[in-house]
Amino acid sequence: MYRAVGYLSTHLADIPFDHVSGTIPHLAGRVLDLDEVPIPGVYVTGWIKRGPIGLIGHTKGDALETITSLLEDAASLPRASSSSGDIVEFLGQRGVPFVTNEGWGRLDLHEMALGAVEGRERVKVVSREEMTAISNG
């Protein structure tokens, strides 16, 4: 069993936050405003949703609940006004490293090649810097 002790999330501007539990109020992953009404297009999962308790399997169930809510809401959500080109430009201007879908494919192949050497399905690249370098390579 794995325990994480002492973890406490912090709040984000304009998002309701329970400072005692270190969580964001929600209903099935839909973030709630101060009147307990879901905020359209804002969802939560992981420890910020449930607090630092449970095992990895519990977090997977929480994520499934949130994704189910998101899929139920998808047709009614406002569409983003930016194109993916605008996002790439935005991140590039700020020097934020990111991975494109094509880059993820390169990273996926790299991890599977590392795993093949060890007789495993894959060896996960953990460092963000290494991930982005491989994906952009």
C-alpha positions in Angstrom: 0.0 0.0 0.0 1.2 3.5 -0.9 0.5 6.5 1.4 1.1 10.1 0.6 1.2 12.2 3.8 1.1 16.0 4.0 -0.2 16.8 0.6 -2.6 19.8 0.4 -3.7 21.4 -2.8 -3.8 25.2 -3.2 -6.5 27.3 -4.8 -6.7 28.8 -8.3 -8.0 32.3 -9.0 -11.7 32.4 -9.7 -12.3 28.7 -8.8 -14.1 27.9 -5.6 -11.9 26.1 -3.1 -12.4 24.4 0.3 -9.3 25.5 2.3 -10.0 22.9 5.0 -10.1 19.8 2.8 -7.8 21.3 0.1 -10.4 20.3 -2.6 -12.6 22.0 -5.2 -16.3 21.6 -4.6 -17.9 19.5 -7.3 -20.8 17.3 -8.3 -19.5 14.2 -10.2 -16.5 16.2 -11.3 -18.4 19.3 -12.4 -16.9 22.3 -10.5 -19.6 24.1 -8.5 -19.8 27.9 -7.9 -20.6 29.4 -4.5 -24.3 28.7 -5.1 -23.5 25.1 -5.8 -24.4 25.4 -9.5 -22.0 23.7 -12.0 -19.7 26.1 -13.8 -20.0 25.3 -17.5 -16.8 23.7 -18.9 -14.9 23.4 -15.6 -14.2 20.0 -14.3 -12.0 18.4 -11.6 -10.3 15.1 -11.0 -7.5 13.6 -8.8 -6.6 14.8 -5.4 -7.9 18.2 -6.0 -11.3 16.5 -6.4 -11.2 14.0 -3.5 -8.3 15.0 -1.3 -5.0 13.0 -0.7 -6.7 9.8 0.1 -7.1 6.4 -1.5 -5.1 4.4 -3.9 -4.4 4.8 -7.6 -7.4 2.7 -8.5 -9.7 5.2 -6.6 -8.3 8.1 -8.6 -9.0 6.2 -11.8 -12.6 5.8 -10.8 -12.8 9.5 -10.0 -11.4 10.3 -13.4 -14.0 8.0 -15.0 -16.8 9.8 -13.2 -15.5 13.2 -14.3 -15.0 12.1 -18.0 -18.6 10.7 -17.9 -19.8 14.1 -16.8 -17.8 15.8 -19.5 -19.1 13.6 -22.2 -22.7 14.1 -21.0 -22.1 17.9 -21.2 -20.1 18.0 -24.4 -22.9 19.0 -26.7 -23.9 22.0 -24.6 -20.3 23.3 -23.9 -19.2 26.5 -25.6 -16.8 26.0 -28.4 -13.3 27.4 -28.0 -12.7 30.4 -30.2 -9.0 29.7 -30.8 -7.6 27.3 -33.4 -4.8 24.9 -32.4 -2.4 27.1 -34.3 -3.2 30.0 -31.9 -2.5 27.8 -28.9 0.8 26.6 -30.4 1.8 30.2 -31.1 0.7 31.3 -27.6 2.8 28.6 -25.9 5.8 29.2 -28.2 5.8 32.9 -27.4 5.9 32.1 -23.7 8.6 29.4 -24.0 6.2 26.8 -22.6 7.3 23.3 -23.7 4.5 21.1 -25.0 3.9 17.9 -26.9 1.8 17.7 -30.1 -0.1 14.6 -31.1 2.6 13.8 -33.6 5.3 14.3 -30.9 3.4 12.0 -28.6 3.6 9.3 -31.2 7.5 9.7 -31.2 7.5 9.6 -27.4 5.3 6.5 -27.4 7.6 4.7 -29.9 10.7 5.7 -27.9 9.2 4.4 -24.6 8.2 1.1 -26.3 11.8 0.7 -27.7 13.2 1.3 -24.2 10.9 -1.4 -22.8 11.8 -3.9 -25.5 15.4 -3.8 -24.4 14.2 -4.9 -20.9 11.5 -7.3 -22.1 8.7 -5.0 -21.0 5.9 -3.3 -22.9 7.5 0.1 -22.2 9.7 2.1 -19.9 8.1 5.4 -19.1 10.1 8.6 -19.6 9.4 10.7 -16.5 11.2 14.0 -16.9 9.1 16.6 -18.7 12.3 18.0 -20.3 13.2 14.6 -21.7 9.6 14.0 -22.9 9.4 17.3 -24.8 12.9 16.8 -26.2 12.1 13.3 -27.5 8.7 14.4 -28.9 10.2 17.5 -30.6 13.2 15.6 -31.9 
